[in-house]
Amino acid sequence: MKKIEIYVIDRFEDEFAVCENRETREIINIPIDSIQKEAKEGDCIKLENETYIIDEEETRKNAERIKRKMDMFKNWK
C-alpha cells in the first residue's frame, strides 16, 4: 500500500501553490489547477484521483498544533 503524502499550503505564487511535505519538509510547487478550488493557505492537502484535495482532519490537527504553540509563546516570559 502506497503511503499518502500530506502537504501544507504555505502560499500561492502566480499559478502555483507553494507547499511543504509534512513528513520530509520538502518544498514543492503544485499547479493551482490541480488543487481543489476551495483550498487556502494553511490547508493540508493530499493527492486523490489526480487532484489535490483538502484533508479536513489533518488541517484541523495542524491548526490545533499551531494554536498550542502560539499559546505557549504568549504565556512565555
CYANA upper distance limits for C-alpha pairs under 8 A (distance plus 0.5 A):
  4 ILE  CA     46 LYS  CA      7.48
  4 ILE  CA     47 LEU  CA      8.17
  5 GLU  CA     21 ASN  CA      7.54
  5 GLU  CA     22 ARG  CA      8.15
  5 GLU  CA     23 GLU  CA      8.32
  5 GLU  CA     46 LYS  CA      6.64
  5 GLU  CA     47 LEU  CA      8.01
  6 ILE  CA     21 ASN  CA      6.48
  6 ILE  CA     22 ARG  CA      6.23
  6 ILE  CA     23 GLU  CA      8.16
  6 ILE  CA     44 CYS  CA      6.87
  6 ILE  CA     45 ILE  CA      6.22
  6 ILE  CA     46 LYS  CA      5.54
  7 TYR  CA     19 CYS  CA      6.29
  7 TYR  CA     20 GLU  CA      5.73
  7 TYR  CA     21 ASN  CA      4.93
  7 TYR  CA     22 ARG  CA      6.04
  7 TYR  CA     44 CYS  CA      5.94
  7 TYR  CA     45 ILE  CA      5.78
  7 TYR  CA     46 LYS  CA      6.94
  8 VAL  CA     19 CYS  CA      5.80
  8 VAL  CA     20 GLU  CA      5.75
  8 VAL  CA     21 ASN  CA      7.09
  8 VAL  CA     22 ARG  CA      7.21
  8 VAL  CA     41 GLU  CA      8.29
  8 VAL  CA     42 GLY  CA      6.41
  8 VAL  CA     43 ASP  CA      6.17
  8 VAL  CA     44 CYS  CA      4.92
  8 VAL  CA     45 ILE  CA      6.80
  9 ILE  CA     17 ALA  CA      6.87
  9 ILE  CA     18 VAL  CA      6.55
  9 ILE  CA     19 CYS  CA      4.96
  9 ILE  CA     20 GLU  CA      7.19
  9 ILE  CA     40 LYS  CA      7.47
  9 ILE  CA     41 GLU  CA      5.51
  9 ILE  CA     42 GLY  CA      5.71
  9 ILE  CA     43 ASP  CA      6.14
  9 ILE  CA     44 CYS  CA      6.97
  9 ILE  CA     45 ILE  CA      8.00
 10 ASP  CA     17 ALA  CA      7.87
 10 ASP  CA     18 VAL  CA      6.11
 10 ASP  CA     19 CYS  CA      5.82
 10 ASP  CA     20 GLU  CA      7.40
 10 ASP  CA     41 GLU  CA      6.02
 10 ASP  CA     42 GLY  CA      6.53
 11 ARG  CA     17 ALA  CA      6.37
 11 ARG  CA     18 VAL  CA      5.87
 11 ARG  CA     19 CYS  CA      7.74
 11 ARG  CA     41 GLU  CA      6.00
 12 PHE  CA     16 PHE  CA      6.33
 12 PHE  CA     17 ALA  CA      4.91
 12 PHE  CA     18 VAL  CA      6.43
 12 PHE  CA     41 GLU  CA      8.03
 13 GLU  CA     17 ALA  CA      6.71
 13 GLU  CA     18 VAL  CA      7.50
 15 GLU  CA     31 PRO  CA      6.42
 15 GLU  CA     32 ILE  CA      6.04
 15 GLU  CA     33 ASP  CA      8.32
 16 PHE  CA     29 ASN  CA      6.17
 16 PHE  CA     30 ILE  CA      5.82
 16 PHE  CA     31 PRO  CA      4.93
 16 PHE  CA     32 ILE  CA      5.48
 17 ALA  CA     29 ASN  CA      6.07
 17 ALA  CA     30 ILE  CA      5.67
 17 ALA  CA     31 PRO  CA      6.77
 17 ALA  CA     32 ILE  CA      6.34
 18 VAL  CA     27 ILE  CA      7.38
 18 VAL  CA     28 ILE  CA      6.41
 18 VAL  CA     29 ASN  CA      5.16
 18 VAL  CA     30 ILE  CA      7.01
 19 CYS  CA     27 ILE  CA      6.08
 19 CYS  CA     28 ILE  CA      5.88
 19 CYS  CA     29 ASN  CA      6.65
 19 CYS  CA     30 ILE  CA      7.64
 20 GLU  CA     25 ARG  CA      6.05
 20 GLU  CA     26 GLU  CA      6.08
 20 GLU  CA     27 ILE  CA      5.01
 20 GLU  CA     28 ILE  CA      6.89
 21 ASN  CA     25 ARG  CA      5.37
 21 ASN  CA     26 GLU  CA      5.75
 21 ASN  CA     27 ILE  CA      6.93
 21 ASN  CA     28 ILE  CA      8.24
 30 ILE  CA     34 SER  CA      7.72
 30 ILE  CA     35 ILE  CA      8.22
 31 PRO  CA     35 ILE  CA      7.67
 33 ASP  CA     37 LYS  CA      8.30
 34 SER  CA     50 GLU  CA      7.80
 34 SER  CA     51 THR  CA      5.61
 34 SER  CA     52 TYR  CA      6.61
 35 ILE  CA     39 ALA  CA      7.54
 35 ILE  CA     51 THR  CA      6.16
 35 ILE  CA     52 TYR  CA      5.05
 35 ILE  CA     53 ILE  CA      6.72
 36 GLN  CA     51 THR  CA      7.31
 36 GLN  CA     52 TYR  CA      6.47
 36 GLN  CA     53 ILE  CA      5.66
 36 GLN  CA     54 ILE  CA      7.40
 39 ALA  CA     43 ASP  CA      6.84
 39 ALA  CA     53 ILE  CA      8.21
 39 ALA  CA     54 ILE  CA      6.89
 42 GLY  CA     59 THR  CA      7.83
 42 GLY  CA     63 ALA  CA      8.36
 43 ASP  CA     54 ILE  CA      7.01
 43 ASP  CA     55 ASP  CA      8.07
 43 ASP  CA     56 GLU  CA      8.44
 43 ASP  CA     59 THR  CA      5.78
 44 CYS  CA     54 ILE  CA      6.32
 44 CYS  CA     55 ASP  CA      6.00
 44 CYS  CA     56 GLU  CA      7.82
 44 CYS  CA     58 GLU  CA      6.46
 44 CYS  CA     59 THR  CA      5.37
 44 CYS  CA     62 ASN  CA      8.39
 45 ILE  CA     52 TYR  CA      6.26
 45 ILE  CA     53 ILE  CA      5.74
 45 ILE  CA     54 ILE  CA      4.93
 45 ILE  CA     55 ASP  CA      5.73
 46 LYS  CA     52 TYR  CA      5.59
 46 LYS  CA     53 ILE  CA      6.05
 46 LYS  CA     54 ILE  CA      7.13
 46 LYS  CA     55 ASP  CA      6.98
 47 LEU  CA     51 THR  CA      6.03
 47 LEU  CA     52 TYR  CA      4.76
 47 LEU  CA     53 ILE  CA      6.83
 48 GLU  CA     52 TYR  CA      6.49
 48 GLU  CA     53 ILE  CA      7.15
 54 ILE  CA     59 THR  CA      8.19
 55 ASP  CA     59 THR  CA      6.57
 56 GLU  CA     60 ARG  CA      6.63
 57 GLU  CA     61 LYS  CA      6.73
 58 GLU  CA     62 ASN  CA      6.49
 59 THR  CA     63 ALA  CA      6.65
 60 ARG  CA     64 GLU  CA      6.74
 61 LYS  CA     65 ARG  CA      6.67
 62 ASN  CA     66 ILE  CA      6.72
 63 ALA  CA     67 LYS  CA      6.61
 64 GLU  CA     68 ARG  CA      6.69
 65 ARG  CA     69 LYS  CA      6.91
 66 ILE  CA     70 MET  CA      6.66
 67 LYS  CA     71 ASP  CA      6.55
 68 ARG  CA     72 MET  CA      6.63
 69 LYS  CA     73 PHE  CA      6.88
 70 MET  CA     74 LYS  CA      6.73
 71 ASP  CA     75 ASN  CA      6.82
 72 MET  CA     76 TRP  CA      6.67
